[in-house]
Amino acid sequence: MDLVNIMLILSLDTSGLSTSAALVNEEKTIAEIFTDNKLTHSQTIMPMVSELFERTSIAPEEIDYIAATNGPGSFTGLRIGAATAKGLSFALGKKIIPVPSLDAMAYNIIMRGSVIAPLMDARRGKAYTAF
């Protein structure tokens, strides 16, 4: 397969307590970083993005899109993710793909013909869900 024509996407998720970033193409996940520590998303997301590019030897200019979760989730976390995606989009001239958090969770499960109901803690005894 001609690697020059494979679409590269930088993916960011700051919708929950954890933070994740990944470089993916049409066929596979190239590299991913996940952290669930006491640091804020604003402290972790850009170092994670930088580490992804360093680990893979892919230049930021080589990506085609930036995907970022757009909710539901932590309001502050979503703002940090959106601001990060917007800043990278502006600097690199790349388009942003908004990804609903619950859809991203559901697509991790392959069960044809089944109903999938992802669930996220919304705190205070509440939950976010979808079918």
N, C-alpha and C positions, 0 to 999 in steps of 0.2 A: 504494500500500500504506500502511496506517495505521502510522506509525512508533511510535506509542504502544504497540502490542501486540507489537513485535518484541523478542525476548529478547536481552539483552546479557550477555556473559560476559567476565570478566577472566581471561585465561589466563596461567599462569606455568610456566616450565620452568627448573629449576635442576639437572637430572639429570646433565648433562655438564660439560665444561670451559667451554662458553659459557653465557650467560644470555639468556633471552628473555621478553618480556611482550607481550601483545597484547590488544586489545579487539576482540571479534568479535560478530556477530549471526548470525541463522539464514541469512543470505544471503551475507555477505562478511566479510573482515577489514577493520575500520574503521581500525585503526592498529596497528603493531607496532614493537618495538624489539629489536634483537639486538646483543649485544656479546660479543666474545671477546678480552678484554684480561687483563692480569695481576692485576686486582682480584678480590677474592673475591665470591661471590654475595651475601654479607651487606652488602657495600659497594655493590653495583649494583642489586639488585632493587627496593628501595623508591624510589630516585630514578627508576628506569625507570617504575614504576607511576605515580608522581606526574607525570612528563612525559607519559605517555599521556593522563591526564585533562586536563592543561593543553592539550595539542595538539588534543584533540577537543572541548573545552568540555563534556565529559560529566562530571557530578558523580558521585563514587563511589557515592552513594546510588541512582543510576539503574541500576546493574548488577543483574542477577538472580541470577547465580551466580559463583563463583570456581572455576576449574579449575586444578589443579596436578598436575604429573607425580609419580607415586608409585613410580617405579622400574621396572626396575633402573637403577642409576647410582651416582654418587658419594654415599656415605653422608652426608657432611657437607652436600653440596649438596641432597640430598633433605630433610634435616632443616631446612635454611634455608628451602627452598620451602614445606614443610609448616607451619613456624612462621609464616611470612609469611601464608600462606593462612588459617591458624587465627586469627591476630591480626586480619586484615581481616574475616574471617567474624564474629568476635565483635563488632568495632566497628560493622560495617554491618548485622549481622543477616542475613547471606546464607549460603546453603548452599554446601558445597564439593563439587566433582565430582573424584574421583581419576581420573587418566588414566595408564595404563601408558605409560612412555616409548617402548617399542618399537611399541606400537599407534599412538601419535602419529606416529612416523616413517613407518610403513606407510601411514597414511591420506593422506600427501602424494603418493602415487603412484597414479595411476588406470590400472589395467591389469586389465580384467575377464577372468576366466578364467585368470589367471596366479597362480603362487605368489610371494608377496613375503616376503623374509627380511631384515628390518632387522637391522643389526649395529652394536653400540656397543663401543668399546674399554673393556675392564674392567681394563686395565693388567696388568702382569706377564705379558704374553704370553697373556692370556685375553680372551674376548669374551662379550658378552651377545647373544643372538639369539633369534628366534622365527619361526614360520611363520604 
